[in-house]
Amino acid sequence: MRIVFRGTVQGVGFRPAVYRTAVSLGCRGSVRNDGSSVTVEVDKGEEFLEAFLKELPPLAHVDSVEKSEYTVPDSVKGFTIAGSSRSASEHIPSIPADTAVCPECIADMKHGRRKGYPFTTCTDCGPRFTLLEALPYDRERTAMAAFPRCFRCGEEYSDPSKRRFHHQTICCPVCGPSYRLVDSQGNQIEGDPIATFASMLEEGKIGISKGWGGMHISCTLGRVKELREWYGRKYKPFAIMVRDAEAAERYTDITPEEMEQLTSPQRPIVLLRKKRNDETLELLSPGIDTVGVFLPYTGMQVLLFDILKTDALVMTSANPPGEPMITDDNEILNLGADMYLLHDQEIINRADDSVLRLCGEDVFFLRKSRGNIPCYYTVDEKEDVAAVGAQENLAGAVASKGRIYPTQYIGNGEGMGVPEYLEEAVRLQIRLLGARPSIIAEDLHLAYLNRPFARRLAEETGAEIVDVQHHWAHGASLMVDRGITDHLTVLTLDGTGHGDDGKAWGGEVLSCTLEGYKRLAHLEYIPLIGGQKAVHDIRRLRLAIDMINGERSNTGFSDQEVSILTKLANNSVGTSSFGRILDALAYSTGVCSERTYDGEPAMRMERYLDPSDYEDYSTETRNGVISTAHLFSGLGRMKDPTAEVSGIVRAILSEMVDIACDDAASNGESRIGITGGVSYNVPITLMVRDLAKARGMDVVTHCRIPNGDGGISTGQAAIALRRA
């Protein structure tokens, strides 16, 4: 029998597992990589297949099995692993993702020839995507090509009884990469690099460590104030890496479902509810109920915590604000840390840490990257297209042969080097998939800095360029996430997106298909006085609302400033953004007086939103416009604004849900959806669920694709595929 396996079969120990099963059954034949699949030619076909499918490697996932008749030649006496084939295939590969170092390898780092060796991995764990240059996944096409196997590693690699049999990145202290510790000038610091780095951290130093897909800035929790001053990050939350699951329980009120995510092989940063009245945790994420927590996932991090007395460190991506994470050993010295723990293995593909939170059983990805990328979403259309996303929380996507592959998280598109990073990531996906896009999808916004790349790519491939409205792409991404191919009525709630009418949308009820959409209703337009300045100076939002209401509240502007801003308002773009409503509520209630990072006012509002504790407010819809400004009339600074702001938010959502439910019912559906960055707000999503339930409707939420702009490119790709 000839058996072709497709799925996640590259870089996961698939061929060695085939070999072990075949040999145990006394089979004759061979196994080989074919770039996008693994082909087995074996004499005891059915017996082999039944046994092998019960013994799949932990990281493998089989999407399909194709069987055909084949006679193994009499000259073949045993079973062998043949060399990889790089021939073209009508199928596309499942590219392996990085996976946390496994318990067996952690045990290996405690004794024997790999004792204390931080690059210890096996076929069940370790970096994959971040060191991959090309497929098939063999050593010569990874960053490990620079490190030839030593004799003893070669013996393990060739021994079917060993866990590292045919492990492509097998290495040891004799033949593999190594760490070094340098000071702020790049001069080497003597002693054991990891132990000395740990000691300097506990002395109060700020250090940078190089991992698999990038680098982290690190310090002890007692140095958070100094870190904020040094890094210029006044209030933006910092994530912490904790020693183990028990440490996570000491700092947070973690649920069993959250623990499952935290300890998964992907090792994401999980947003967890902080223990109350902990001053240190409040410094980590000021004004927010959650803190990002993750566990060690590299050998170096495991060894570091073995040495440290503390059970937690601040771990945040090492990059200048707004720029991509640095991977170059020389460039990183410009950040001016006290010491740098670096290694000599090249990072080929950057990958920030994935960030997620849970809403019931649903997983909301705020950032989908290391450990969760590469991945794909199955669609009906087989054409090749590419999508370049929006601007904030940017990611790209490439579709080919019935799958959409998102890139890793890229960053904010206006940051220096970010458009280039996007181009690098999209081109890598195109190359790995062997795709030739016929359509390039981009956002409508003419000023987005990824549009020039879309133009270049279209010229190179002869592709058509398609502009996709931002919130339609949000709706389409939710449809792909949940496998909906026909129609979905959605609430698309976020900060901003360029609308068909030239205004800044963000509080929309859309009736969506992948061919088009209808805007059923939107929030009342509020002038963005001074454009982007109103997004950063949130006093202007309340001033604009006061102008609509014919009122004057204390926004801190002088009479002369108010006069100037009033005139400016007449020529300012209007916004229907739900995110801006939350910003205005945060300012009006004293929850947040200034915005120091993206989404801060709305994030600080979350602790004051309670689905079960609210005052009664009401609003109305006229000609598809949902009034909101009147809800601010008389709203002042209160000690406990919970019931008041919960009532206002609920009133707006109630109107939107009623409109969405009416449209869904007219289409014979019993579901509506919620998407966009505001849907990360768990109380808001729960409110929508409660309101829809009262109408007999279910609510569809995200679970695989990021709710926010990180999912835009997937929605764009789905729309482009339908067009193709």
N, C-alpha and C positions, 0 to 999 in steps of 0.2 A: 504494500500500500504506500502511496505517496500522500502525505498529510501536510497541508499548508495552514499554519497558525497565523492569525492576524490579530493585532491589538497591542497592548503594552508588552512587547516581547524583545525589546532592545535594551541592553544594559541592566537587566534584572536577573541575570543568572539562568536564563531560559534554556540555552543550549546545554550547559552543564547538567541541569535537571533532566532534560531529555536523555542525555548520555547515561546518567545514573540509572534511570528507569529501564532504558533499553538493555544495559549490561546486566542488570539484576534479573531480567527475563531471558537472558541468553539470545538476544536479538542480533541479527546482522543488518548492516545498513549504515546510514550517515545522517547528520543534521548539519544545516548551514543557515547563515543569515542571508537573506535576499534584499536587504535594505529596508523594505517595508514589511517583511514577514519572515517567518522561520519555516523552512521546509525540512520535513523528515521523510526519509525513504527507508522503510523497514519491512522485514519479512513477516513479523507477527503483528500485523496492523491493528486489528481490533483489540487484541489482548494488550498491546502496548498502549493504545489510546485510552482504554478504560483505566488502566493503572496510572498513567501520567496525569490525567485530569484530576485525580485525587491527590496528587503531590505537586501542585503548581507552586513555584517560588512565591514568597510573600508579596513581592512587589509586582508580580505579573498579573495581567488581566487579558483574557482571551475574548475578543469580539466575535471571531468566526473561526470555524474549522472546516476546511475543504478536503474531501477525501477522493482519491481516484486510484484505479488499479495500477500497480507497478510491480515488476518482478526484479528483486535484488539479484544481480549477477552471481553466478556460482563462485566467481573469483573473489568475491567479498567474503572474508572469513570472520570479521568481527564488526564492531560498531565504532565509528569514528566521528570526530567533529571536523567538518570540512571548513576551508577558508571562506570568508564572507564574500558574497557576490555584490557588485555595485551596479548590476544591470538595471535598466529602467523598468519600472513596474507601473501597471495601471492603478495600483493601490498606493496609499500614502502611509508613512510610518507613524507610530505612536512614540513620540520622543520622550525619553525618561526624565523625570523630575528628580531634584535632590531630595534625599531622605535622611532623617536624623541617624546618627551612628547607633547601631543596634546594641542590645545588652551583651551579646557574645563578644563584640569587638571592644566594648568597655571593659569586659573581663580580661581580654587579651592585653589591654593597656596596663594591667596591674601586675603582670608577671611575664616571664619568658622574653623572647628576643624583641617583642614590641612593647615592652614595659615603658610607660611614659611617652610613647610615640604618638603624636597627635593626628597623624594622617592614617591611622589604622581604620580600614573599612573592609567590607566584603561584598559578596554578590547580593546581599540583602539590604545594604545601606550605603550611605555616602553621597558625595556630589556626582551628578550626572550632567544635567543641562548646563551648569555654570562652567564646566570645563570642556564642553563639546564643541568641536569645530565643524564636523560633518558626520553623515551617516554612511554606512553602518557604524554602529557604536563599537569601535575597536581602539586599542590604545594609541595607535599612530594618528588617530583623528581626534585626540583629546590633548589637554595640556600636559598629560603624563608622557607624551612622546619624548619630552626632554629628559625623562628619567628612565633609562633602560633597566629592566629587571635584573637583579642580582641572581646568583646561582640558586640560593635557597628559596627566593621568591619564585624563580622559574620552576623549581621542584614542586612547590605548592600549586602553582598555576596548572601544572600538568598532571596532578594527582587527583583522580576522581573522588577519592575518599575525603579530600580536604574541602573546607568551606569556601576557600578562595579558588577553587578549580575554575579556570577560564575567567577569573575576575580581572577585568581589563585594567583597573587602576591599582592592582596589587602593588604594595611597596613596603619597605621597612626602613629603619634608620640607616642601613648601609646604602640603599639605592634610591630612596625617595626624597621628597622635598623636606625642608627643615625651616624652623623658626629662628629668628634673631631679634634681639631687642636693641633699639637705638634711642638716643636722646633727641631733644628738639632740633639739634643741628645735623642729625643723621649719623652721629658717631656711635659705634657699637658699645653697648653696656655689657660688661663681663658677667659671667654667671649663667645659671639656668634661665633661659629667656622667660618661660612661663612663670616660674617661681618668683623671679625678680619682679616681673610685671605685677603679680599678685601683691607682693610686699609693698611696692610703690603705690598701688591703688589704696591699700589700707593705711598708708602714710598720708593720704589725702591728695595724691596727685591725680591729674586728669590724663587718661591715656587713650590711645587708639589701637584697636586690634584688628587684624586682617582675618577674615573668615573664608567662606566658600564663594559667595556671590558679591562680596563687598567688604566694607570695613565698618566698625562700630566705634563710636565715642563712648568711653566708659568712665565711671567714677562710683564711689560708694554713695549710699543714700544721704549720708551726712554732708555731702558736698554739693547738693543740688543748687543751693543759692549761688555758690561760686560758679557752677557750670552754666547757669542761666546768664550770669554776667559775662563770662568768658565767651559763650557761644552766641550771645545777643538774642536769646530766646526768652522773652519776658514772661509769658504765661503758657505758651504752647506745651501740651502734655509731653512727658517723657515716658517711654516704656521701660519696664524693668525685667531683667532676667533673674529668675530665682533658682535656687539650688535644685529643688525637687517639688513634687506635688504637695508635700507637707508644708513647705514654705509658702506656697501659693495659698493654702488654707489659712495660714497665719495672717496674711495681709488682706485677704479678700473673702467675701461670702460667695464662694464658688459653688455652682450647682453641679450635679453629676453629669449633665449634658455638656457643660462647659469644661469640666475636667476631661471628658472624652476627647474634646477638641484640643485642649492644652497638651495632652500626653500623646496625641496621635503622631505617627512618623513624620508628618509634615511640619510639626512644631511651629504653628503660627503664633503671632501675638494675638491673644484673646482679651477683649475688653471685659473686665470683671468689676463687679460692684465692690468698692473699697470698704474696709472695716470703718465704722463710724469713729469720729473723734481721733483720728490718727493724723497728727500734724505733718509727719513726714510724707504720707501719701497725699495730703492736700497740697504740699509743695510740688509734688510730681505732676498733678493735674488740677490746678487751681479752679475752684468753682464747679467742678464736674464730679459726678458720683462714681465714675468708673476710672480704672487705671489699666493700661496695657501690660499684660504679663506674658512671658514666654519662658520656655525651659531650654537648657543647653542642648545644642543639636550637633555641634562639631566636636571632634576629639579634643581640640584645644580648650573649648569651653568647659567640657567635663573635667579635664585635668586642672583647669583654673579654679573651679569650685571645690575640687578635692583639697586644694591648698589654702584657699581663703577661709578666714574665720567667719566672715559675714555670709548671710544666706541670700543676699540680693545685691545686684548692681544696676545702675542706670546703663541701658544699652540703647543708643540711638544712632541712626545712620550717619556716617561720616561724610558730610558734604557741606559746602557753603550754602546758606539758605537759598532755596529755589533752584539749585543746580543738581545734576545727577550725582549719585554716590560715587566717590572717588575710588578707583581700583589701582592706580599707579603708585608704586612705592615712593617715587620721588615727589610727585605732585602732592601727596598727602602731607608732606612735611610743612607745606604752606599753611596748614591749619593752626600750627603753633601749640600743639599739645606738649605735655611734659615728657612723654615717652611713647614709643610706637613698637608694637609687637607685630612683626612682619614675617612673611614667608616667601619662598622663591618659586611657588607654583603660580603660574599665570591664571588670572581670572579672565576667561574668554567671554562669558556672558554675565553681565551684571544682573543681580536679582535682589531687590530689597526684601525685607521680611514681609510675609503676608500678614494682614491685619483683618480680624473678623470679630463679630459679636453675634450673639444668639437672640432670636425673638421667638420664644417658644421652641419649636423643633426646627425652625428655619435658620439657616446660616446666612448672615449678611456679610459679604466680603466688602470691607472698606478699601482693601488693597489686596489684589490677587497676584502673587509673585512667587518667591522662593518656596519650593515644596509643593505648590499647587499649579505651577506653570512649568512646562508645557501641559496643556490639556486641550480638549476639543468638545464642541457641541454638534450633535448630529442634526442635519437638515435634509430636506428632500432634494434640493437642487444640487447638481453636480458640477456646475461651472466654476471657474476660477475668478475670484474678485479679491480686492484688498480695500481696507478702510483705515483712515488715519485718525479717527476719533475727533475729540473736541479740543479743549484747551487745558482745563483743570484736571488734575488726577488722570492724566493721559495714559492711554494704552492704544495700540493698534490691533489689527486683526487681518488674517488672511484666510480665505475659504478655498477649498479645493476638494473635489470628488466627494461631496456630501458631508463635509465637516467644516466648521468654523474654528480656527485656531487663534485665540487671542495672544498677544504678546504679554510679556511680563509688565508690571506697573512701570511707567516711564517717569512721571512727575508732572509738574505744572509747566505748560507749553511756553510760557513767556520767559522761563528761566534760561540762563546762559547754558548752552550745550544740550538742552532738552530736545529741541527739534532734531538735532543730529543723532541723539540717542534713539529717538523714535525711528528715524530712517534706518539706523543700524539694526534695530530689532525687527522691523518689518522685512527688510531685505534678507535677514537670516531666515525668517519663516518662509519666505518665497523660495529661497535656495534649498532649504531642507525638504520642502514639500514638492519641489520641482514644478511650482505653479507659474502660469503665465496669465496674469489677470486681464480680463476683458473689460472690467469696470473698476474704477477707483472712486470710492465714496469718501466724501468730506462733509464738514459742517457748513451750514449756510453763512456763518459769520465771515465777512470778507477780511477781517483783520487777524484771524488766527494764523499763527506762525507755522503751522504744519501744511498750509495750502501750497506753498512753493514746492515742497516735497511731492505732494500729490500730483502737481503739474509735471514734474520731472519724470515721475514714475509712469504717468500716462503717456508721455512722449516716447519713453523707452519701449513700452510694450504695445503702443498703438491703442491703448484703452480709452474708453469713454469716461469722462468725469461726471459724477452725479453729486449734486448738492442735496443733503438730507437735513430736514428740519430737526433741530436738537431734541425736542420732546417726542416727536414721532420715533426717533431712534431709541429713546428711553423705552417707549411702549413696545417697540419691536424686540428690544433686548429681553424684556420680560416675557414676551411670547416665546422666544427661543429658549429661555431658561426653563419654561414650563411645558415646552413641546406643543404649544398652541400654534396651529398653522392657518386658521381661518380668520377669527375676529376676537378682539378683546377691547372692552371699554376700560380706560385706565385714568387714574388720577396721577398726573405727572407733576411732582412737587419738588422744586429745587431752588437754587439761588438765582440762576439766570441762564437763558438760552435765546439765541437770536430768532425772532418770530418772523412769520411771513409778511407781517405788516410793518416790519422794521423796528418794532418795540421789543423790550426785554421780557420774554415770557418766563413763567416759572410756577404758576398756580393754575393748571389746565385740567380740563376734563376732555379727553380725546376718545373718539371712536376709531379704533385702529385696525387696519389690515396691513399686510406687507406690501400691498399695492398703493395704499394711500391712507389718509386719515381725515376726519372731520373734527373741527374744534367746536365742541358742544357748549362749553362755557369757560369762563376764566375769571380770576379775581380782578377787582377794580384796579385800573391803572393808577399808579402813584408816581409823580415825577421823581426821577433820580437827579436831584439838584446837583449839577456839576458832573454828571455821569458817574465814572468810577469813584470819584471822591465821596459820593454818597454811600458807596458800599463800605468804605473804610471809616468815614466819619458818620456814624449811625444817627447822630443828632439830626442830620439833614432829613432822614426818613421821617422822624416825628414832626419836624417842621413842615414837611410836605403834606403830611396827613392833617396837621392843624390848618393849613391853607385850604384844603378841601372842605374841612368842617367849619371854616370861618372862625377859628379859635386861636388862642395863643397860649402855649404852655411854656414852662421854663426849660428851654433847650440850651441856655448858656450863651446865646448869641446876643450881641449888642443890637440896639435899634438900627444902627447903620448897617450892620451885617445882615439883619433880617430884611432890610429894604433891598439890598443888593441881591440876596439869595431869592427873594420873591420875584424879582425881575428875571433872574436866571432860570427860575422854575418854568417860566412860560416857554422857554426854548429847550427844555431838558426832555430826554426820552422818558416815556412812561414805562413802568414795570408792573407786571401782574404776579410777581414772584411771591410765593409762600415763604421762602427763606427771608425775604426782606420784611415781611410781616412779623416773623419771629424776631428779627433784629430790632424792629421798632418796639415790639413788646418788651424785649430785654432792656432796652434803654428806658422806656417809659416807666418800668417798675423798679428801676435801680439795680437790676440783676447784672447788667453789663453796661458800663458807660463808654467803653472804647473797644474797638475791634483790633486786636494785635495779631491775629492769624485767621486764616480762612475758616469760616464757620463758627468762630468763637461765641458770638452772642447767642446763636441758636443752640449750640451745645450746652451753654450755661443755663439756658431756659429749660432744658429737659428735666431737671430735678424739680421744677415747679409745675410740671404737667402731670395731672393725675386723672386717668380715665374715669375714676369713681367719685371724685370730689370736684364739683364744678358748680358755678353759678349759672343761672339761665340767661342766655343771650340769644338773640335771633338776628338773622339777616335775610336778604331776599335777592332774587335774581331778576333782572330786567334786560331783555334782549341779549341774553347770554352773559351778562356781566353781574358777578356776585359782589355786592357791596361789602366793604370792609372798613372804610375810614370811620364810619359812624361808631364803630365799636370802641374806638379810642377816646371818644368824647367823655371827659371827666376821669379818664384813667390816670392815676397818679402814682407816686412812689409809696409803696406799702411795705410793711415789715414782712408780711407773708402773702405774696400775690398768687398763691397756688390756685385757690378757687376761682379767682377773677380771670387769670390768663387761661386756665383750663376751660372755663366757660366760653371765652372768646374763640379759642382755637377749635373747640368742639362745635360751636355754631357755624363756623366757616366750613369745617369738614362735613357737617351734617348736610349743608346745602349741596356741596359737591357730590357726596355719596348719593343723595336722592336723585340728582341729575344722571349720575352714572348708572344707578340701578334701573331707572326708567329706560335708558337706552339699551341696557343689557336685556331687560325683559322684552323689549320690542324686537330683539333679535333672537328670542327664544332661549336666552342664556340665563344661568343661575349664578354667575360669577362676575366680579369686577376685579381690577388690579390696582396696585399702588406701586409706583416706582419713582426714581429720582433721589437726590441726596437727602431730602427731608425725610424719606421713608426709613433712613437709618435710625431716626428717632423712635424708639420703641413705644413710648406712650402714645405718640401720634398714630402709629400703625395699629396699636391696640384699639384706639378710639375708632378708627376706620372699620376695623373688624366688628366692633360692637354695633356700630351704626348700620353696617351692611347686614349683620345677622338679624337685626330688627326688621329688615326688609326681606328676609328670607334668602339672602345672598351670601355666598362665600367670597372671601378675598384672596386673590392670588398674589403672592409676594415672591421676592427673589430667594434663591437658595444656592445657586452656583455662580451666576454672573453678578458682578458688582452692581448694587442699586444705583450708585452715583455715576459720574462721568467715566469711570473706568469701564463701564459696560456699553458706552455709546458706540464704540467701534464695532462691537458685535451686532448691535442693532442696525448700524449702517450697512454692515456686510450682508445681513439677512435681507434688507430692502434691496440692495444691489443685486443679490442673487435672484430674487424674484423678478427684478427688472430684466436680468440677463436671460 
